[in-house]
Amino acid sequence: MKTPISSLYRNPVKFRMPTAENLVPIRLDIEIEGQRYKDAFTWNPSDPDSEVVVFAKRTVKDLKLPPAFVTQIAQSIQSQLAEFRSYEGQDMYAGEKIVPIKLDLRVNHTLVKDQFLWDLNNFESDPEEFARIFCKDMAIEDPEVGPAIAFAIREQLYEIAIQSVVSARESRMSKKGRRGAEYTPVSKGGAVAVDLVKLFGPKSSVVRKRKEWDVYEPIVDLLSNEEVDALEAKEERSFR
């Protein structure tokens, strides 16, 4: 017997990233003694904690950063891993939900803007493969753009997964008063998950209307050196 969709919305699963690989998005932005280190990457939460210090020491050595960066890098990574692990074992809602993902990033001279729908219940999804195909289709040559796109997707999915845990917890606490309530996760950008049946209707087409083409069309621009310098100066002023 087929499980009703409404039941799928309420059936929880244990917390994890809604992707094939359960990787934690880590973001670092550290400044010491007038030097600044920024980076974004993923980390396997199953790796031993000793690897964090090894990574920090290797990074400081390779980039010739002051020794004080070792402790700061290691602590920042460990703090973010601890937050992720604090959700492990807790219930999160899963179901036939589609969430909007937005890209608005600059990598070196490449500017990327796009928005698309992502199946939150597809635990075999692969942001890295999506990014590779995106870069190939858009003829993006900079090898750093693909990883940045994948990271941006993972970061948003992580936030949505956390919201799923919070919703499941609140639902348990007020189950009697909200029995049968349907969960609608909220993304980091404030967008809510989309119920395709409600959005399109059982007989509607999923082909986008002409007026929506510009909204969903990806934008890729190559910036000049002057434009990049201006943006970096603006980012530096905002940081300080």
Stockholm file with secondary structure:
# STOCKHOLM 1.0

chainA/1-240         MKTPISSLYRNPVKFRMPTAENLVPIRLDIEIEGQRYKDAFTWNPSDPDSEVVVFAKRTVKDLKLPPAFVTQIAQSIQSQLAEFRSYEGQDMYAGEKIVPIKLDLRVNHTLVKDQFLWDLNNFESDPEEFARIFCKDMAIEDPEVGPAIAFAIREQLYEIAIQSVVSARESRMSKKGRRGAEYTPVSKGGAVAVDLVKLFGPKSSVVRKRKEWDVYEPIVDLLSNEEVDALEAKEERSFR
#=GR chainA/1-240 SS CCCCHHHHHHCEEECCCSSSSCCEEEEEEEEETTEEEEEEEEECTTSCTHHHHHHHHHHHHHHTCCTHHHHHHHHHHHHHHHHHHHHTTSEEECSSCEEEEEEEEEETTEEEEEEEEEETTCTTCCHHHHHHHHHHHTTCCCTTHHHHHHHHHHHHHHHHHHHHHHHHHHHHHTTTTTTTCCCCCBCTTSCBCBCHHHHHCTTCCCSCCGGGHHHHSCEEEECCHHHHHHHHHHHHHHHC
#=GC SS_cons         CCCCHHHHHHCEEECCCSSSSCCEEEEEEEEETTEEEEEEEEECTTSCTHHHHHHHHHHHHHHTCCTHHHHHHHHHHHHHHHHHHHHTTSEEECSSCEEEEEEEEEETTEEEEEEEEEETTCTTCCHHHHHHHHHHHTTCCCTTHHHHHHHHHHHHHHHHHHHHHHHHHHHHHTTTTTTTCCCCCBCTTSCBCBCHHHHHCTTCCCSCCGGGHHHHSCEEEECCHHHHHHHHHHHHHHHC
//
